[in-house]
């Protein structure tokens, strides 16, 4: 199930102190995120669901002008 793969990934973040929540700052841009799901086969041919939480691509470069 994708939900169990997501929960496993979030548990790794908590266990490794990868992030912590902060109040939103008005003058800062919030970086979005999205889940990437991958189905892999283990050594005996059973499908194993993997999930990764990735930073969402941004278009900051297109906002810069050469004026």
CHARMM internal coordinates of N, CA and C (Angstrom, degrees):
IC EDIT
DIST 1 N 1 CA 1.4607
DIST 1 CA 1 C 1.5316
ANGL 1 N 1 CA 1 C 110.05
DIST 1 C 2 N 1.3293
ANGL 1 CA 1 C 2 N 117.49
DIHE 1 N 1 CA 1 C 2 N 137.41
DIST 2 N 2 CA 1.4617
ANGL 1 C 2 N 2 CA 120.34
DIHE 1 CA 1 C 2 N 2 CA 176.95
DIST 2 CA 2 C 1.5263
ANGL 2 N 2 CA 2 C 112.44
DIHE 1 C 2 N 2 CA 2 C -61.48
DIST 2 C 3 N 1.3211
ANGL 2 CA 2 C 3 N 117.81
DIHE 2 N 2 CA 2 C 3 N -33.54
DIST 3 N 3 CA 1.4714
ANGL 2 C 3 N 3 CA 120.29
DIHE 2 CA 2 C 3 N 3 CA -179.06
DIST 3 CA 3 C 1.5160
ANGL 3 N 3 CA 3 C 111.56
DIHE 2 C 3 N 3 CA 3 C -63.41
DIST 3 C 4 N 1.3144
ANGL 3 CA 3 C 4 N 117.84
DIHE 3 N 3 CA 3 C 4 N -39.79
DIST 4 N 4 CA 1.4664
ANGL 3 C 4 N 4 CA 119.98
DIHE 3 CA 3 C 4 N 4 CA 179.15
DIST 4 CA 4 C 1.5254
ANGL 4 N 4 CA 4 C 110.43
DIHE 3 C 4 N 4 CA 4 C -69.38
DIST 4 C 5 N 1.3378
ANGL 4 CA 4 C 5 N 117.67
DIHE 4 N 4 CA 4 C 5 N -34.52
DIST 5 N 5 CA 1.4636
ANGL 4 C 5 N 5 CA 120.61
DIHE 4 CA 4 C 5 N 5 CA 176.90
DIST 5 CA 5 C 1.5294
ANGL 5 N 5 CA 5 C 110.44
DIHE 4 C 5 N 5 CA 5 C -67.06
DIST 5 C 6 N 1.3336
ANGL 5 CA 5 C 6 N 116.62
DIHE 5 N 5 CA 5 C 6 N -38.74
DIST 6 N 6 CA 1.4640
ANGL 5 C 6 N 6 CA 120.66
DIHE 5 CA 5 C 6 N 6 CA 177.14
DIST 6 CA 6 C 1.5265
ANGL 6 N 6 CA 6 C 110.71
DIHE 5 C 6 N 6 CA 6 C -65.00
DIST 6 C 7 N 1.3203
ANGL 6 CA 6 C 7 N 116.17
DIHE 6 N 6 CA 6 C 7 N -43.52
DIST 7 N 7 CA 1.4620
ANGL 6 C 7 N 7 CA 120.12
DIHE 6 CA 6 C 7 N 7 CA -179.87
DIST 7 CA 7 C 1.5227
ANGL 7 N 7 CA 7 C 111.19
DIHE 6 C 7 N 7 CA 7 C -63.86
DIST 7 C 8 N 1.3211
ANGL 7 CA 7 C 8 N 116.96
DIHE 7 N 7 CA 7 C 8 N -38.25
DIST 8 N 8 CA 1.4692
ANGL 7 C 8 N 8 CA 120.88
DIHE 7 CA 7 C 8 N 8 CA 177.72
DIST 8 CA 8 C 1.5298
ANGL 8 N 8 CA 8 C 110.87
DIHE 7 C 8 N 8 CA 8 C -63.47
DIST 8 C 9 N 1.3334
ANGL 8 CA 8 C 9 N 117.03
DIHE 8 N 8 CA 8 C 9 N -43.01
DIST 9 N 9 CA 1.4639
ANGL 8 C 9 N 9 CA 121.24
DIHE 8 CA 8 C 9 N 9 CA 178.67
DIST 9 CA 9 C 1.5255
ANGL 9 N 9 CA 9 C 111.16
DIHE 8 C 9 N 9 CA 9 C -64.45
DIST 9 C 10 N 1.3304
ANGL 9 CA 9 C 10 N 117.87
DIHE 9 N 9 CA 9 C 10 N -43.55
DIST 10 N 10 CA 1.4634
ANGL 9 C 10 N 10 CA 120.93
DIHE 9 CA 9 C 10 N 10 CA 177.90
DIST 10 CA 10 C 1.5293
ANGL 10 N 10 CA 10 C 111.63
DIHE 9 C 10 N 10 CA 10 C -64.78
DIST 10 C 11 N 1.3293
ANGL 10 CA 10 C 11 N 117.03
DIHE 10 N 10 CA 10 C 11 N -35.62
DIST 11 N 11 CA 1.4666
ANGL 10 C 11 N 11 CA 120.45
DIHE 10 CA 10 C 11 N 11 CA 177.43
DIST 11 CA 11 C 1.5186
ANGL 11 N 11 CA 11 C 111.04
DIHE 10 C 11 N 11 CA 11 C -64.65
DIST 11 C 12 N 1.3353
ANGL 11 CA 11 C 12 N 116.90
DIHE 11 N 11 CA 11 C 12 N -36.70
DIST 12 N 12 CA 1.4698
ANGL 11 C 12 N 12 CA 120.52
DIHE 11 CA 11 C 12 N 12 CA 176.76
DIST 12 CA 12 C 1.5246
ANGL 12 N 12 CA 12 C 110.55
DIHE 11 C 12 N 12 CA 12 C -64.21
DIST 12 C 13 N 1.3439
ANGL 12 CA 12 C 13 N 116.98
DIHE 12 N 12 CA 12 C 13 N -40.07
DIST 13 N 13 CA 1.4571
ANGL 12 C 13 N 13 CA 120.44
DIHE 12 CA 12 C 13 N 13 CA 178.18
DIST 13 CA 13 C 1.5185
ANGL 13 N 13 CA 13 C 111.09
DIHE 12 C 13 N 13 CA 13 C -60.99
DIST 13 C 14 N 1.3133
ANGL 13 CA 13 C 14 N 116.55
DIHE 13 N 13 CA 13 C 14 N -45.29
DIST 14 N 14 CA 1.4654
ANGL 13 C 14 N 14 CA 121.17
DIHE 13 CA 13 C 14 N 14 CA -179.07
DIST 14 CA 14 C 1.5275
ANGL 14 N 14 CA 14 C 110.56
DIHE 13 C 14 N 14 CA 14 C -65.71
DIST 14 C 15 N 1.3331
ANGL 14 CA 14 C 15 N 116.68
DIHE 14 N 14 CA 14 C 15 N -45.82
DIST 15 N 15 CA 1.4579
ANGL 14 C 15 N 15 CA 121.76
DIHE 14 CA 14 C 15 N 15 CA -178.22
DIST 15 CA 15 C 1.5310
ANGL 15 N 15 CA 15 C 111.83
DIHE 14 C 15 N 15 CA 15 C -62.57
DIST 15 C 16 N 1.3449
ANGL 15 CA 15 C 16 N 117.60
DIHE 15 N 15 CA 15 C 16 N -36.55
DIST 16 N 16 CA 1.4650
ANGL 15 C 16 N 16 CA 121.59
DIHE 15 CA 15 C 16 N 16 CA -177.05
DIST 16 CA 16 C 1.5289
ANGL 16 N 16 CA 16 C 113.52
DIHE 15 C 16 N 16 CA 16 C -95.77
DIST 16 C 17 N 1.3253
ANGL 16 CA 16 C 17 N 117.31
DIHE 16 N 16 CA 16 C 17 N 7.43
DIST 17 N 17 CA 1.4727
ANGL 16 C 17 N 17 CA 122.63
DIHE 16 CA 16 C 17 N 17 CA -179.03
DIST 17 CA 17 C 1.5275
ANGL 17 N 17 CA 17 C 111.42
DIHE 16 C 17 N 17 CA 17 C 51.04
DIST 17 C 18 N 1.3352
ANGL 17 CA 17 C 18 N 116.34
DIHE 17 N 17 CA 17 C 18 N 48.61
DIST 18 N 18 CA 1.4584
ANGL 17 C 18 N 18 CA 121.55
DIHE 17 CA 17 C 18 N 18 CA -177.51
DIST 18 CA 18 C 1.5233
ANGL 18 N 18 CA 18 C 111.43
DIHE 17 C 18 N 18 CA 18 C -71.98
DIST 18 C 19 N 1.3168
ANGL 18 CA 18 C 19 N 117.84
DIHE 18 N 18 CA 18 C 19 N -37.66
DIST 19 N 19 CA 1.4516
ANGL 18 C 19 N 19 CA 120.50
DIHE 18 CA 18 C 19 N 19 CA -176.84
DIST 19 CA 19 C 1.5084
ANGL 19 N 19 CA 19 C 111.34
DIHE 18 C 19 N 19 CA 19 C -145.70
DIST 19 C 20 N 1.3108
ANGL 19 CA 19 C 20 N 115.33
DIHE 19 N 19 CA 19 C 20 N 168.20
DIST 20 N 20 CA 1.4493
ANGL 19 C 20 N 20 CA 122.04
DIHE 19 CA 19 C 20 N 20 CA 172.81
DIST 20 CA 20 C 1.5250
ANGL 20 N 20 CA 20 C 107.42
DIHE 19 C 20 N 20 CA 20 C -148.74
DIST 20 C 21 N 1.3235
ANGL 20 CA 20 C 21 N 116.61
DIHE 20 N 20 CA 20 C 21 N 152.10
DIST 21 N 21 CA 1.4561
ANGL 20 C 21 N 21 CA 121.63
DIHE 20 CA 20 C 21 N 21 CA -177.83
DIST 21 CA 21 C 1.5195
ANGL 21 N 21 CA 21 C 110.99
DIHE 20 C 21 N 21 CA 21 C -82.65
DIST 21 C 22 N 1.3146
ANGL 21 CA 21 C 22 N 114.52
DIHE 21 N 21 CA 21 C 22 N 141.06
DIST 22 N 22 CA 1.4601
ANGL 21 C 22 N 22 CA 121.31
DIHE 21 CA 21 C 22 N 22 CA 177.48
DIST 22 CA 22 C 1.5252
ANGL 22 N 22 CA 22 C 107.92
DIHE 21 C 22 N 22 CA 22 C -131.27
DIST 22 C 23 N 1.3301
ANGL 22 CA 22 C 23 N 117.19
DIHE 22 N 22 CA 22 C 23 N 154.98
DIST 23 N 23 CA 1.4636
ANGL 22 C 23 N 23 CA 118.10
DIHE 22 CA 22 C 23 N 23 CA 174.49
DIST 23 CA 23 C 1.5283
ANGL 23 N 23 CA 23 C 109.75
DIHE 22 C 23 N 23 CA 23 C -65.42
DIST 23 C 24 N 1.3317
ANGL 23 CA 23 C 24 N 115.71
DIHE 23 N 23 CA 23 C 24 N 147.69
DIST 24 N 24 CA 1.4655
ANGL 23 C 24 N 24 CA 120.21
DIHE 23 CA 23 C 24 N 24 CA -178.52
DIST 24 CA 24 C 1.5244
ANGL 24 N 24 CA 24 C 110.16
DIHE 23 C 24 N 24 CA 24 C -70.81
DIST 24 C 25 N 1.3247
ANGL 24 CA 24 C 25 N 115.86
DIHE 24 N 24 CA 24 C 25 N 131.46
DIST 25 N 25 CA 1.4552
ANGL 24 C 25 N 25 CA 122.24
DIHE 24 CA 24 C 25 N 25 CA 176.84
DIST 25 CA 25 C 1.5222
ANGL 25 N 25 CA 25 C 108.45
DIHE 24 C 25 N 25 CA 25 C -90.66
DIST 25 C 26 N 1.3176
ANGL 25 CA 25 C 26 N 118.35
DIHE 25 N 25 CA 25 C 26 N 132.68
DIST 26 N 26 CA 1.4689
ANGL 25 C 26 N 26 CA 121.60
DIHE 25 CA 25 C 26 N 26 CA -174.46
DIST 26 CA 26 C 1.5243
ANGL 26 N 26 CA 26 C 113.41
DIHE 25 C 26 N 26 CA 26 C -61.85
DIST 26 C 27 N 1.3161
ANGL 26 CA 26 C 27 N 118.59
DIHE 26 N 26 CA 26 C 27 N -35.21
DIST 27 N 27 CA 1.4598
ANGL 26 C 27 N 27 CA 121.71
DIHE 26 CA 26 C 27 N 27 CA -173.91
DIST 27 CA 27 C 1.5268
ANGL 27 N 27 CA 27 C 113.10
DIHE 26 C 27 N 27 CA 27 C -94.67
DIST 27 C 28 N 1.3035
ANGL 27 CA 27 C 28 N 117.92
DIHE 27 N 27 CA 27 C 28 N 8.76
DIST 28 N 28 CA 1.4661
ANGL 27 C 28 N 28 CA 121.59
DIHE 27 CA 27 C 28 N 28 CA -179.68
DIST 28 CA 28 C 1.5168
ANGL 28 N 28 CA 28 C 110.29
DIHE 27 C 28 N 28 CA 28 C -110.98
DIST 28 C 29 N 1.3196
ANGL 28 CA 28 C 29 N 115.87
DIHE 28 N 28 CA 28 C 29 N 146.41
DIST 29 N 29 CA 1.4534
ANGL 28 C 29 N 29 CA 121.54
DIHE 28 CA 28 C 29 N 29 CA 176.37
DIST 29 CA 29 C 1.5187
ANGL 29 N 29 CA 29 C 108.67
DIHE 28 C 29 N 29 CA 29 C -86.35
DIST 29 C 30 N 1.3062
ANGL 29 CA 29 C 30 N 115.90
DIHE 29 N 29 CA 29 C 30 N 133.57
DIST 30 N 30 CA 1.4579
ANGL 29 C 30 N 30 CA 121.43
DIHE 29 CA 29 C 30 N 30 CA 178.15
DIST 30 CA 30 C 1.5224
ANGL 30 N 30 CA 30 C 108.17
DIHE 29 C 30 N 30 CA 30 C -85.07
DIST 30 C 31 N 1.3164
ANGL 30 CA 30 C 31 N 116.87
DIHE 30 N 30 CA 30 C 31 N 131.05
DIST 31 N 31 CA 1.4617
ANGL 30 C 31 N 31 CA 121.56
DIHE 30 CA 30 C 31 N 31 CA 178.71
DIST 31 CA 31 C 1.5184
ANGL 31 N 31 CA 31 C 108.25
DIHE 30 C 31 N 31 CA 31 C -87.44
DIST 31 C 32 N 1.3145
ANGL 31 CA 31 C 32 N 116.13
DIHE 31 N 31 CA 31 C 32 N 125.36
DIST 32 N 32 CA 1.4535
ANGL 31 C 32 N 32 CA 121.31
DIHE 31 CA 31 C 32 N 32 CA 179.83
DIST 32 CA 32 C 1.5215
ANGL 32 N 32 CA 32 C 111.61
DIHE 31 C 32 N 32 CA 32 C -77.93
DIST 32 C 33 N 1.3031
ANGL 32 CA 32 C 33 N 115.87
DIHE 32 N 32 CA 32 C 33 N 169.17
DIST 33 N 33 CA 1.4597
ANGL 32 C 33 N 33 CA 120.70
DIHE 32 CA 32 C 33 N 33 CA 178.28
DIST 33 CA 33 C 1.5229
ANGL 33 N 33 CA 33 C 108.92
DIHE 32 C 33 N 33 CA 33 C -142.03
DIST 33 C 34 N 1.3193
ANGL 33 CA 33 C 34 N 115.44
DIHE 33 N 33 CA 33 C 34 N 161.20
DIST 34 N 34 CA 1.4588
ANGL 33 C 34 N 34 CA 120.31
DIHE 33 CA 33 C 34 N 34 CA 176.51
DIST 34 CA 34 C 1.5194
ANGL 34 N 34 CA 34 C 108.78
DIHE 33 C 34 N 34 CA 34 C -148.42
DIST 34 C 35 N 1.3207
ANGL 34 CA 34 C 35 N 115.83
DIHE 34 N 34 CA 34 C 35 N 153.78
DIST 35 N 35 CA 1.4511
ANGL 34 C 35 N 35 CA 121.93
DIHE 34 CA 34 C 35 N 35 CA 179.74
DIST 35 CA 35 C 1.5263
ANGL 35 N 35 CA 35 C 109.63
DIHE 34 C 35 N 35 CA 35 C -90.16
DIST 35 C 36 N 1.3250
ANGL 35 CA 35 C 36 N 115.72
DIHE 35 N 35 CA 35 C 36 N 135.79
DIST 36 N 36 CA 1.4659
ANGL 35 C 36 N 36 CA 122.68
DIHE 35 CA 35 C 36 N 36 CA 173.84
DIST 36 CA 36 C 1.5285
ANGL 36 N 36 CA 36 C 106.18
DIHE 35 C 36 N 36 CA 36 C -112.70
DIST 36 C 37 N 1.3287
ANGL 36 CA 36 C 37 N 116.76
DIHE 36 N 36 CA 36 C 37 N 125.28
DIST 37 N 37 CA 1.4592
ANGL 36 C 37 N 37 CA 121.73
DIHE 36 CA 36 C 37 N 37 CA -179.80
DIST 37 CA 37 C 1.5245
ANGL 37 N 37 CA 37 C 109.90
DIHE 36 C 37 N 37 CA 37 C -109.48
DIST 37 C 38 N 1.3226
ANGL 37 CA 37 C 38 N 115.69
DIHE 37 N 37 CA 37 C 38 N 135.21
DIST 38 N 38 CA 1.4570
ANGL 37 C 38 N 38 CA 122.20
DIHE 37 CA 37 C 38 N 38 CA -179.34
DIST 38 CA 38 C 1.5237
ANGL 38 N 38 CA 38 C 108.54
DIHE 37 C 38 N 38 CA 38 C -131.58
DIST 38 C 39 N 1.3141
ANGL 38 CA 38 C 39 N 116.35
DIHE 38 N 38 CA 38 C 39 N 132.46
DIST 39 N 39 CA 1.4563
ANGL 38 C 39 N 39 CA 121.12
DIHE 38 CA 38 C 39 N 39 CA 173.56
DIST 39 CA 39 C 1.5162
ANGL 39 N 39 CA 39 C 108.41
DIHE 38 C 39 N 39 CA 39 C -101.78
DIST 39 C 40 N 1.3178
ANGL 39 CA 39 C 40 N 117.13
DIHE 39 N 39 CA 39 C 40 N 123.77
DIST 40 N 40 CA 1.4544
ANGL 39 C 40 N 40 CA 122.59
DIHE 39 CA 39 C 40 N 40 CA 179.65
DIST 40 CA 40 C 1.5219
ANGL 40 N 40 CA 40 C 108.97
DIHE 39 C 40 N 40 CA 40 C -123.45
DIST 40 C 41 N 1.3109
ANGL 40 CA 40 C 41 N 115.33
DIHE 40 N 40 CA 40 C 41 N 160.98
DIST 41 N 41 CA 1.4584
ANGL 40 C 41 N 41 CA 121.31
DIHE 40 CA 40 C 41 N 41 CA 175.12
DIST 41 CA 41 C 1.5181
ANGL 41 N 41 CA 41 C 108.94
DIHE 40 C 41 N 41 CA 41 C -105.25
DIST 41 C 42 N 1.3431
ANGL 41 CA 41 C 42 N 116.24
DIHE 41 N 41 CA 41 C 42 N 136.48
DIST 42 N 42 CA 1.4555
ANGL 41 C 42 N 42 CA 118.93
DIHE 41 CA 41 C 42 N 42 CA 175.32
DIST 42 CA 42 C 1.5259
ANGL 42 N 42 CA 42 C 109.15
DIHE 41 C 42 N 42 CA 42 C -83.85
DIST 42 C 43 N 1.3129
ANGL 42 CA 42 C 43 N 116.92
DIHE 42 N 42 CA 42 C 43 N -172.97
DIST 43 N 43 CA 1.4715
ANGL 42 C 43 N 43 CA 121.33
DIHE 42 CA 42 C 43 N 43 CA -173.57
DIST 43 CA 43 C 1.5230
ANGL 43 N 43 CA 43 C 114.08
DIHE 42 C 43 N 43 CA 43 C -66.69
DIST 43 C 44 N 1.3383
ANGL 43 CA 43 C 44 N 117.68
DIHE 43 N 43 CA 43 C 44 N -19.38
DIST 44 N 44 CA 1.4665
ANGL 43 C 44 N 44 CA 118.62
DIHE 43 CA 43 C 44 N 44 CA 178.44
DIST 44 CA 44 C 1.5292
ANGL 44 N 44 CA 44 C 112.29
DIHE 43 C 44 N 44 CA 44 C -104.88
DIST 44 C 45 N 1.3435
ANGL 44 CA 44 C 45 N 117.13
DIHE 44 N 44 CA 44 C 45 N 7.47
DIST 45 N 45 CA 1.4476
ANGL 44 C 45 N 45 CA 121.08
DIHE 44 CA 44 C 45 N 45 CA 174.41
DIST 45 CA 45 C 1.5141
ANGL 45 N 45 CA 45 C 116.23
DIHE 44 C 45 N 45 CA 45 C 92.17
DIST 45 C 46 N 1.3225
ANGL 45 CA 45 C 46 N 117.95
DIHE 45 N 45 CA 45 C 46 N 11.64
DIST 46 N 46 CA 1.4615
ANGL 45 C 46 N 46 CA 122.04
DIHE 45 CA 45 C 46 N 46 CA 178.70
DIST 46 CA 46 C 1.5276
ANGL 46 N 46 CA 46 C 108.57
DIHE 45 C 46 N 46 CA 46 C -88.57
DIST 46 C 47 N 1.3318
ANGL 46 CA 46 C 47 N 116.20
DIHE 46 N 46 CA 46 C 47 N 137.35
DIST 47 N 47 CA 1.4637
ANGL 46 C 47 N 47 CA 120.88
DIHE 46 CA 46 C 47 N 47 CA 179.60
DIST 47 CA 47 C 1.5255
ANGL 47 N 47 CA 47 C 109.98
DIHE 46 C 47 N 47 CA 47 C -71.97
DIST 47 C 48 N 1.3307
ANGL 47 CA 47 C 48 N 115.75
DIHE 47 N 47 CA 47 C 48 N 129.91
DIST 48 N 48 CA 1.4621
ANGL 47 C 48 N 48 CA 122.43
DIHE 47 CA 47 C 48 N 48 CA 177.74
DIST 48 CA 48 C 1.5216
ANGL 48 N 48 CA 48 C 107.24
DIHE 47 C 48 N 48 CA 48 C -118.67
DIST 48 C 49 N 1.3303
ANGL 48 CA 48 C 49 N 116.91
DIHE 48 N 48 CA 48 C 49 N 126.58
DIST 49 N 49 CA 1.4618
ANGL 48 C 49 N 49 CA 121.57
DIHE 48 CA 48 C 49 N 49 CA 179.13
DIST 49 CA 49 C 1.5180
ANGL 49 N 49 CA 49 C 109.90
DIHE 48 C 49 N 49 CA 49 C -85.98
DIST 49 C 50 N 1.3235
ANGL 49 CA 49 C 50 N 115.89
DIHE 49 N 49 CA 49 C 50 N 132.85
DIST 50 N 50 CA 1.4631
ANGL 49 C 50 N 50 CA 122.23
DIHE 49 CA 49 C 50 N 50 CA 175.96
DIST 50 CA 50 C 1.5199
ANGL 50 N 50 CA 50 C 107.58
DIHE 49 C 50 N 50 CA 50 C -120.35
DIST 50 C 51 N 1.3197
ANGL 50 CA 50 C 51 N 116.59
DIHE 50 N 50 CA 50 C 51 N 147.77
DIST 51 N 51 CA 1.4639
ANGL 50 C 51 N 51 CA 121.62
DIHE 50 CA 50 C 51 N 51 CA 177.68
DIST 51 CA 51 C 1.5204
ANGL 51 N 51 CA 51 C 108.48
DIHE 50 C 51 N 51 CA 51 C -135.66
DIST 51 C 52 N 1.3229
ANGL 51 CA 51 C 52 N 115.33
DIHE 51 N 51 CA 51 C 52 N 141.73
DIST 52 N 52 CA 1.4571
ANGL 51 C 52 N 52 CA 121.88
DIHE 51 CA 51 C 52 N 52 CA 176.37
DIST 52 CA 52 C 1.5124
ANGL 52 N 52 CA 52 C 108.44
DIHE 51 C 52 N 52 CA 52 C -132.77
DIST 52 C 53 N 1.3117
ANGL 52 CA 52 C 53 N 116.42
DIHE 52 N 52 CA 52 C 53 N 136.49
DIST 53 N 53 CA 1.4512
ANGL 52 C 53 N 53 CA 121.53
DIHE 52 CA 52 C 53 N 53 CA 175.01
DIST 53 CA 53 C 1.5209
ANGL 53 N 53 CA 53 C 106.82
DIHE 52 C 53 N 53 CA 53 C -96.52
DIST 53 C 54 N 1.3317
ANGL 53 CA 53 C 54 N 116.70
DIHE 53 N 53 CA 53 C 54 N 116.37
DIST 54 N 54 CA 1.4562
ANGL 53 C 54 N 54 CA 121.85
DIHE 53 CA 53 C 54 N 54 CA -173.83
DIST 54 CA 54 C 1.5291
ANGL 54 N 54 CA 54 C 110.54
DIHE 53 C 54 N 54 CA 54 C -116.19
DIST 54 C 55 N 1.3205
ANGL 54 CA 54 C 55 N 114.76
DIHE 54 N 54 CA 54 C 55 N 154.68
DIST 55 N 55 CA 1.4592
ANGL 54 C 55 N 55 CA 120.45
DIHE 54 CA 54 C 55 N 55 CA 174.34
DIST 55 CA 55 C 1.5154
ANGL 55 N 55 CA 55 C 108.22
DIHE 54 C 55 N 55 CA 55 C -71.67
DIST 55 C 56 N 1.3250
ANGL 55 CA 55 C 56 N 116.50
DIHE 55 N 55 CA 55 C 56 N 136.54
DIST 56 N 56 CA 1.4460
ANGL 55 C 56 N 56 CA 120.70
DIHE 55 CA 55 C 56 N 56 CA 179.81
DIST 56 CA 56 C 1.5240
ANGL 56 N 56 CA 56 C 109.49
DIHE 55 C 56 N 56 CA 56 C -75.87
DIST 56 C 57 N 1.3245
ANGL 56 CA 56 C 57 N 117.74
DIHE 56 N 56 CA 56 C 57 N 138.71
DIST 57 N 57 CA 1.4699
ANGL 56 C 57 N 57 CA 119.50
DIHE 56 CA 56 C 57 N 57 CA 178.23
DIST 57 CA 57 C 1.5289
ANGL 57 N 57 CA 57 C 111.02
DIHE 56 C 57 N 57 CA 57 C -61.86
DIST 57 C 58 N 1.3032
ANGL 57 CA 57 C 58 N 115.65
DIHE 57 N 57 CA 57 C 58 N 145.09
DIST 58 N 58 CA 1.4638
ANGL 57 C 58 N 58 CA 120.52
DIHE 57 CA 57 C 58 N 58 CA 179.18
DIST 58 CA 58 C 1.5229
ANGL 58 N 58 CA 58 C 109.35
DIHE 57 C 58 N 58 CA 58 C -119.63
DIST 58 C 59 N 1.3048
ANGL 58 CA 58 C 59 N 115.52
DIHE 58 N 58 CA 58 C 59 N 163.15
DIST 59 N 59 CA 1.4582
ANGL 58 C 59 N 59 CA 121.36
DIHE 58 CA 58 C 59 N 59 CA 178.90
DIST 59 CA 59 C 1.5163
ANGL 59 N 59 CA 59 C 111.18
DIHE 58 C 59 N 59 CA 59 C -115.11
DIST 59 C 60 N 1.3365
ANGL 59 CA 59 C 60 N 116.70
DIHE 59 N 59 CA 59 C 60 N 42.24
DIST 60 N 60 CA 1.4522
ANGL 59 C 60 N 60 CA 119.78
DIHE 59 CA 59 C 60 N 60 CA -178.59
DIST 60 CA 60 C 1.5247
ANGL 60 N 60 CA 60 C 111.69
DIHE 59 C 60 N 60 CA 60 C -62.10
DIST 60 C 61 N 1.3306
ANGL 60 CA 60 C 61 N 117.82
DIHE 60 N 60 CA 60 C 61 N -33.47
DIST 61 N 61 CA 1.4548
ANGL 60 C 61 N 61 CA 121.35
DIHE 60 CA 60 C 61 N 61 CA -179.00
DIST 61 CA 61 C 1.5079
ANGL 61 N 61 CA 61 C 112.70
DIHE 60 C 61 N 61 CA 61 C -63.91
DIST 61 C 62 N 1.3256
ANGL 61 CA 61 C 62 N 118.36
DIHE 61 N 61 CA 61 C 62 N -30.87
DIST 62 N 62 CA 1.4597
ANGL 61 C 62 N 62 CA 120.71
DIHE 61 CA 61 C 62 N 62 CA -179.52
DIST 62 CA 62 C 1.5180
ANGL 62 N 62 CA 62 C 112.37
DIHE 61 C 62 N 62 CA 62 C -76.41
DIST 62 C 63 N 1.3334
ANGL 62 CA 62 C 63 N 117.71
DIHE 62 N 62 CA 62 C 63 N -13.23
DIST 63 N 63 CA 1.4560
ANGL 62 C 63 N 63 CA 120.62
DIHE 62 CA 62 C 63 N 63 CA -179.95
DIST 63 CA 63 C 1.5209
ANGL 63 N 63 CA 63 C 112.36
DIHE 62 C 63 N 63 CA 63 C -87.80
DIST 63 C 64 N 1.3237
ANGL 63 CA 63 C 64 N 117.59
DIHE 63 N 63 CA 63 C 64 N -9.36
DIST 64 N 64 CA 1.4615
ANGL 63 C 64 N 64 CA 121.74
DIHE 63 CA 63 C 64 N 64 CA -178.25
DIST 64 CA 64 C 1.5051
ANGL 64 N 64 CA 64 C 108.89
DIHE 63 C 64 N 64 CA 64 C -88.75
DIST 64 C 65 N 1.3108
ANGL 64 CA 64 C 65 N 117.83
DIHE 64 N 64 CA 64 C 65 N 128.25
DIST 65 N 65 CA 1.4663
ANGL 64 C 65 N 65 CA 121.12
DIHE 64 CA 64 C 65 N 65 CA 179.01
DIST 65 CA 65 C 1.5197
ANGL 65 N 65 CA 65 C 109.99
DIHE 64 C 65 N 65 CA 65 C -104.87
DIST 65 C 66 N 1.3155
ANGL 65 CA 65 C 66 N 115.48
DIHE 65 N 65 CA 65 C 66 N 156.06
DIST 66 N 66 CA 1.4699
ANGL 65 C 66 N 66 CA 121.42
DIHE 65 CA 65 C 66 N 66 CA -179.78
DIST 66 CA 66 C 1.5106
ANGL 66 N 66 CA 66 C 111.69
DIHE 65 C 66 N 66 CA 66 C -100.00
DIST 66 C 67 N 1.3114
ANGL 66 CA 66 C 67 N 118.34
DIHE 66 N 66 CA 66 C 67 N 38.48
DIST 67 N 67 CA 1.4715
ANGL 66 C 67 N 67 CA 120.24
DIHE 66 CA 66 C 67 N 67 CA -176.21
DIST 67 CA 67 C 1.4843
ANGL 67 N 67 CA 67 C 113.67
DIHE 66 C 67 N 67 CA 67 C -83.04
END
COOR INIT
IC SEED 1 N 1 CA 1 C
IC BUILD
